[in-house]
Amino acid sequence: MSGFAMPGPDTRVYVISVAAELSGLHPQTLRSYERMGLITPGRTTGGGRRYSATDIERLRMIADLTSAGVGVEGVRRLLDLENQLGALRARNEELQAELEATREALRAAVAQRPAPLNKLPMLPSDLPGQSVVVWRRNR
């Protein structure tokens, strides 16, 4: 098997013509979306645009929203909200992992703690018919 690995979803490998074909948009539309700040493709040293699979999904979503009648500012706001949602989900996962680690550390600390000392005197339990009275002083 060759040493070729498939690029990740954020690896920018697609030229504008391929990205346009995959997203179902015209290359000029991709350039317009870039000017509007809706998409930011990577650039080669020569200045050519490179798009990732994530960029292409974003372009498809923009196309779906605009064809449904959402304006550019609405699209921008929806994309911002989606980015915020992704950040919040990532932070939530971090906090859940931190909470579970804290709980596990607490369980380990409790398990290693010595048993509390009983402050009452030990009485034999084999005394039939006898009662025990415990007096307590009021403070």
VMD Tcl script that draws the C-alpha trace (Angstrom):
set ca {
  {0.00 0.00 0.00}
  {1.32 3.48 -0.83}
  {2.15 6.12 1.76}
  {-0.59 8.44 0.46}
  {-3.03 9.56 3.16}
  {-6.39 11.15 2.52}
  {-6.43 14.85 3.42}
  {-8.35 15.91 6.49}
  {-11.57 17.93 6.24}
  {-9.71 21.18 6.91}
  {-6.82 20.55 4.50}
  {-7.08 23.03 1.65}
  {-6.46 21.06 -1.51}
  {-9.21 21.98 -4.00}
  {-8.65 24.66 -6.63}
  {-11.48 27.09 -7.28}
  {-12.84 25.23 -10.32}
  {-13.12 21.96 -8.40}
  {-14.60 23.71 -5.34}
  {-17.15 25.41 -7.59}
  {-18.13 22.11 -9.17}
  {-18.36 20.29 -5.83}
  {-20.44 23.06 -4.27}
  {-22.65 23.57 -7.31}
  {-21.71 27.25 -7.58}
  {-19.99 29.32 -10.24}
  {-16.33 30.23 -9.55}
  {-17.28 33.93 -9.67}
  {-19.82 33.29 -6.90}
  {-17.04 31.81 -4.76}
  {-14.96 34.95 -5.37}
  {-17.97 37.11 -4.40}
  {-18.50 35.15 -1.19}
  {-14.83 35.65 -0.38}
  {-15.11 39.43 -0.95}
  {-18.17 39.48 1.34}
  {-16.23 37.64 4.03}
  {-18.46 34.56 4.03}
  {-15.60 32.21 3.12}
  {-11.84 32.49 3.47}
  {-9.99 30.06 1.24}
  {-6.33 29.33 1.74}
  {-3.79 30.78 -0.67}
  {-0.82 29.24 -2.42}
  {2.47 31.13 -2.60}
  {1.41 32.20 -6.11}
  {-1.92 33.57 -4.80}
  {-4.19 30.76 -6.03}
  {-7.18 29.89 -3.90}
  {-7.37 26.50 -2.18}
  {-10.54 25.15 -0.56}
  {-11.03 22.38 1.98}
  {-13.89 19.92 2.31}
  {-15.11 22.03 5.24}
  {-15.07 25.11 2.98}
  {-17.11 23.25 0.36}
  {-19.71 22.23 2.96}
  {-19.88 25.85 4.08}
  {-20.38 26.95 0.45}
  {-23.21 24.44 0.06}
  {-24.86 25.75 3.21}
  {-24.52 29.35 1.99}
  {-26.07 28.33 -1.35}
  {-28.96 26.59 0.43}
  {-29.60 29.61 2.65}
  {-29.47 32.16 -0.16}
  {-31.73 30.04 -2.38}
  {-34.20 29.92 0.53}
  {-34.29 33.72 0.53}
  {-31.87 34.51 3.36}
  {-29.86 37.67 2.68}
  {-26.10 37.97 2.95}
  {-26.23 39.55 6.41}
  {-28.57 36.79 7.58}
  {-26.18 34.18 6.21}
  {-23.29 35.91 7.95}
  {-25.19 35.92 11.25}
  {-26.17 32.25 10.90}
  {-22.56 31.29 10.16}
  {-21.38 33.26 13.20}
  {-23.96 31.50 15.36}
  {-22.87 28.13 14.01}
  {-19.24 28.97 14.85}
  {-20.28 29.98 18.37}
  {-22.24 26.77 18.77}
  {-19.22 24.72 17.73}
  {-17.02 26.58 20.22}
  {-19.57 26.07 23.00}
  {-19.83 22.37 22.24}
  {-16.05 22.01 22.36}
  {-15.91 23.91 25.67}
  {-18.72 21.78 27.08}
  {-16.78 18.62 26.20}
  {-13.69 20.05 27.92}
  {-15.68 20.88 31.05}
  {-17.32 17.44 31.11}
  {-13.91 15.77 30.86}
  {-12.58 18.02 33.63}
  {-15.59 17.23 35.82}
  {-15.18 13.49 35.32}
  {-11.46 13.72 36.15}
  {-12.31 15.67 39.33}
  {-14.93 13.12 40.30}
  {-12.47 10.27 39.74}
  {-9.82 12.05 41.84}
  {-12.39 12.56 44.61}
  {-13.39 8.88 44.49}
  {-9.73 7.87 44.75}
  {-9.14 10.26 47.67}
  {-12.20 8.94 49.53}
  {-11.14 5.35 48.92}
  {-7.68 6.00 50.38}
  {-8.97 7.90 53.42}
  {-8.74 5.94 56.67}
  {-12.00 4.92 58.32}
  {-13.26 7.43 60.91}
  {-12.56 6.60 64.50}
  {-15.59 5.62 66.54}
  {-15.77 7.86 69.62}
  {-18.10 5.58 71.52}
  {-16.62 2.89 73.75}
  {-16.80 -0.62 72.38}
  {-19.26 -2.81 74.23}
  {-19.53 -6.53 73.89}
  {-22.51 -7.45 71.74}
  {-23.19 -10.76 73.48}
  {-24.80 -9.34 76.65}
  {-28.39 -10.62 76.60}
  {-31.07 -8.47 78.19}
  {-28.81 -5.56 79.02}
  {-29.32 -1.96 77.97}
  {-26.84 0.74 77.26}
  {-27.50 4.36 78.15}
  {-25.49 7.10 76.49}
  {-25.40 10.44 78.28}
  {-24.72 13.62 76.47}
  {-23.96 16.97 78.04}
  {-25.76 20.04 76.78}
  {-23.42 22.67 75.50}
}
mol new
graphics top color blue
foreach p $ca { graphics top sphere $p radius 0.5 }
foreach p [lrange $ca 0 end-1] q [lrange $ca 1 end] { graphics top cylinder $p $q radius 0.2 }
display resetview
